[in-house]
Every structure is written in C-alpha cells, then in structure tokens.
Amino acid sequence: ILDEISLVINLGLINMRDVVNLIDKKSNHIELILTGRDMPEDILEHANLVTEMRNIKHPFSQNMPARRGIEF
C-alpha cells in the first residue's frame, strides 16, 4: 500500500515515472494499492481499478475532534 502517494508525487518527492515502472513491473499475483487525491493521469492510465471517494457526512464537519486510534 502506497498511502497518499499522489501527494508525494505531486510534491516532487518521488519521480512519477518510477511509480509507473513499479506498477508495470509488479507480478500479477501482487496487489498494489495507491491512494491520494489528484492522482496524476499517467498513474490512472496504468491502473486496473480507480475509485473516487467523496465525503457525504463526516464528524469533522460537526466540529468533532479527531479520535486517537481512529483518525490518528
């Protein structure tokens, strides 16, 4: 799982081409999960599955603080 990898790519901390190469070279029996907003189009083109989630209702919008062990 490459959690929030899109942010890392977009900040220039890792080369997008390296991530694309990782996707292309992984074995078929390995699940590679990349997360984050604003995923570069090159990554999306190499993905087998793309999901976009959007917030409908969340405790943060009701001014509830983050909970230890849940949100952090």
Secondary structure per residue as TSV (DSSP state, phi and psi in degrees):
chain	resnum	aa	ss	phi	psi
A	1	I	-	360.0	122.6
A	2	L	B	-104.8	83.2
A	3	D	T	-71.2	130.0
A	4	E	T	58.4	32.0
A	5	I	H	-64.7	-28.5
A	6	S	H	-61.8	-38.0
A	7	L	H	-64.0	-43.7
A	8	V	H	-61.9	-42.0
A	9	I	H	-65.2	-49.2
A	10	N	H	-65.6	-25.6
A	11	L	T	-83.7	-5.2
A	12	G	T	78.3	17.9
A	13	L	S	-81.0	-19.2
A	14	I	S	-141.6	146.5
A	15	N	-	-77.5	128.5
A	16	M	H	-59.3	-37.2
A	17	R	H	-60.0	-35.8
A	18	D	H	-64.6	-37.7
A	19	V	H	-69.8	-42.9
A	20	V	H	-59.9	-43.4
A	21	N	H	-61.7	-39.4
A	22	L	H	-61.2	-44.3
A	23	I	H	-60.9	-47.0
A	24	D	H	-68.6	-30.8
A	25	K	H	-96.2	-5.6
A	26	K	S	-68.7	152.2
A	27	S	-	-68.3	151.2
A	28	N	T	-64.2	-24.5
A	29	H	T	-86.7	3.7
A	30	I	-	-105.8	130.9
A	31	E	-	-90.2	124.1
A	32	L	-	-115.4	119.6
A	33	I	-	-114.1	123.1
A	34	L	B	-115.1	133.1
A	35	T	-	-123.3	163.7
A	36	G	-	129.5	158.5
A	37	R	S	-83.5	158.4
A	38	D	S	56.1	47.0
A	39	M	-	-64.7	132.4
A	40	P	-	-58.7	144.0
A	41	E	H	-57.4	-36.7
A	42	D	H	-59.8	-36.6
A	43	I	H	-69.3	-44.4
A	44	L	H	-60.0	-37.4
A	45	E	H	-65.8	-27.2
A	46	H	H	-93.3	-5.8
A	47	A	-	-80.9	150.7
A	48	N	S	-88.1	-28.3
A	49	L	-	-142.7	131.5
A	50	V	-	-130.0	128.2
A	51	T	-	-125.5	138.0
A	52	E	-	-115.0	124.9
A	53	M	-	-106.6	145.4
A	54	R	-	-135.5	147.2
A	55	N	-	-75.8	126.2
A	56	I	S	-101.4	-46.6
A	57	K	-	-151.4	134.2
A	58	H	-	-147.6	143.3
A	59	P	G	-57.8	-29.8
A	60	F	G	-59.3	-34.8
A	61	S	G	-71.1	-12.8
A	62	Q	G	-104.4	21.3
A	63	N	T	59.8	28.0
A	64	M	-	-84.8	132.3
A	65	P	-	-72.0	158.9
A	66	A	-	-62.0	145.4
A	67	R	-	-106.5	131.5
A	68	R	T	-59.6	132.6
A	69	G	T	87.8	-10.4
A	70	I	T	-114.2	-66.0
A	71	E	T	-89.4	-20.4
A	72	F	-	-149.2	360.0
